[in-house]
């Protein structure tokens, strides 16, 4: 039993000299684990992957001169033809003079 416990202790605490064949075997085993382990083993099942975002670009003329957030959302949902879509974010794109040219709307 002494040989088995000594060997186990050396493996767990990595207690082999660096130039030994045991060191090489442990390194190869680590590399095999790193490169051959399936990604599914590390997937977090409690959090489903995020649904892909759709980015809709609306020209400023389409939404009007003084658009409100609800109007931008309505137009974006119209474009993707999904009335129950969720708008995640709205970004304004301005030209060099500071005038709003278009809106980028993130929809999930």
Steps between C-alpha positions, in 0.01 A plus 500: 500500500797730555600498132149589380454784750849636425437492125156660544649774722773572243243528220262725696775732623695475171807390691704348217825654378460708186730284288331167583272299275223528760503879458464458124208259541319740734551787252365290214198400709429866576522591131276209404242621752520860375465420131269198505244607761163580336372855544170363625667391823558866586170640372294670766157339473333744741541789255370446147702670227389851414273530202670661206448873462367649181625849417257718306618826345231767465563822313406814694254606228300179549428563868437873474669819615445458877453126555409351833635167614164326449488610134854372434413166662177472300679568170779252579248226585322581176820457300578155643132405489495382862250703706589316822877557469689655791701816435825477695673823401486805276808688379504828309739540208593863439681669213794739541268796567324320786174435315346155552521301176377157610415281796637154573247291689593172670212251502480162667 
